[in-house]
Amino acid sequence: MGRHARPADQMFRSSFFLLASTVTTAGLSFLFWVVVARFYPPEQVGLATSLISATSLLSYLSMLGLNSTLIRFPAEGRARNGQITQSTALVLMVSCAAAGIYLLGLPWYGHKLLFVRDHAYLAALFVLSCACASLNLLAKSVFISARMAQYNVLSDGILQGLAKLAAPVALAGFGAAGILGSAGIGYAVAGAAALLLLRRRLGFRFDFRSRGTRLREQLRFSVASYVSSLINLAPVLVTPLIVLQKLGAAEAGYYFVAFQIAALLNSVSTAVGEAVFAEVSSEPSRFGELLRRSAKIIAAVQVPAVAVVAAGSGLLLLVFGGGYTEAASGLLRVLALAALPVALNTWACFGLKLARRMKRLIAANTVLACTTIGLAAWWAPHGLVWVGCAWGIGNLAAGLFATVALLRGRPSAPRPPEPDLDPGPGWFPVDTLQLRAVRLPGPTAPDPPYPAAPSAATPAERYRP
């Protein structure tokens, strides 16, 4: 009510800003790769795309499921500062360790990238890029939880894109390292801007006290979310390496550019899913309603977008040069059509996560990873189009599995944890297995008062110290 009033449907607003953030990021990244393709040979682009893909994916893996926990179970009051601080410290440590492990393992899965490990400054640049990308992702989750996704447009979209776009020409003499450095500059600017916005808009202050942060209580959810994300990202991480090793650096560059364009289509379902995840976490009673409405939104946006990209794949790639149009237009058409099964898989997996059916969520992502990686490794020698088919078939199989698992259980609104209250006199448990109770006949003491409802507050006010 009053100044605490929210829009009639916050899901539409959050979806819009999340999609706007993704479109802004993708649009500026599109310009970034256009500049890179003009100033760098395809072989250098192919090497750099593998490194940047690894940076992005290692940052996701470093979340440890805490990005989902910060949205699903936000701490109240001053404890929110401690929750964000501890999550940030843990994610930064894990991201640096994961980057180091990735570099150590290059002889087994990426011997063409060993030049990064052989030069200390390149190795440090790679590790720092992973840390900054992780910080940016965690801040993005905090803004989503606070229903302030518009700040993701500023930090993750505009500032990161412009900072990254300004660097590749100046660093052209450094080859693949120059491309990686340009991306690292973008991550660093976005991370610094996110911290400033958290301080100014949410009153965030670093606080290492652990009381009330809910991180330990929700450890199982965080671990399950992390395992699910790890498996989900495996095909995105492994497939470029398969292309690089079996088809060469130039083909890896063509694959990366086409996949980045298709990723813009896939971002529609992801943005809507994240908005639903935040809304249902705050209003569990609207679970079924919001899940159905999100499916309609995804279909209304996704289908026309797929048709446009599939029909104009050649024109979209033409800005990168004639070689990209000839080598990657067929792949882009396949990846555009694959955006439909990707949307189905994303929607169903968000539903499983909201219903806290984590075992089925992990199983669905396992189907995705095994199918996609297996088919990509088998079909890669036949060309890039076949690799795109592997991606589409893997998402279709996982999406069908997740949808059946979601519908078979007839999901209802996730129930909030019951308060641990003394039931008072006059109650006697008669069925401990079902945890039910009945009122005994006869005179009893009056019922204990109902717990007072929490005071209304905007998300920003809840998190202020």
Secondary structure as GFF3:
##gff-version 3
##sequence-region A 1 465
A	DSSP	three_ten_helix	2	4	.	.	.	ID=ss1
A	DSSP	alpha_helix	10	39	.	.	.	ID=ss2
A	DSSP	alpha_helix	42	61	.	.	.	ID=ss3
A	DSSP	alpha_helix	66	72	.	.	.	ID=ss4
A	DSSP	alpha_helix	79	104	.	.	.	ID=ss5
A	DSSP	alpha_helix	106	109	.	.	.	ID=ss6
A	DSSP	three_ten_helix	111	113	.	.	.	ID=ss7
A	DSSP	alpha_helix	114	118	.	.	.	ID=ss8
A	DSSP	alpha_helix	120	145	.	.	.	ID=ss9
A	DSSP	alpha_helix	150	152	.	.	.	ID=ss10
A	DSSP	pi_helix	153	159	.	.	.	ID=ss11
A	DSSP	alpha_helix	160	165	.	.	.	ID=ss12
A	DSSP	three_ten_helix	172	174	.	.	.	ID=ss13
A	DSSP	alpha_helix	176	202	.	.	.	ID=ss14
A	DSSP	alpha_helix	219	247	.	.	.	ID=ss15
A	DSSP	alpha_helix	249	282	.	.	.	ID=ss16
A	DSSP	three_ten_helix	284	286	.	.	.	ID=ss17
A	DSSP	alpha_helix	287	311	.	.	.	ID=ss18
A	DSSP	alpha_helix	313	318	.	.	.	ID=ss19
A	DSSP	alpha_helix	322	354	.	.	.	ID=ss20
A	DSSP	alpha_helix	358	379	.	.	.	ID=ss21
A	DSSP	three_ten_helix	380	382	.	.	.	ID=ss22
A	DSSP	alpha_helix	384	408	.	.	.	ID=ss23
A	DSSP	beta_strand	427	431	.	.	.	ID=ss24
A	DSSP	beta_strand	436	439	.	.	.	ID=ss25
A	DSSP	alpha_helix	459	463	.	.	.	ID=ss26
###
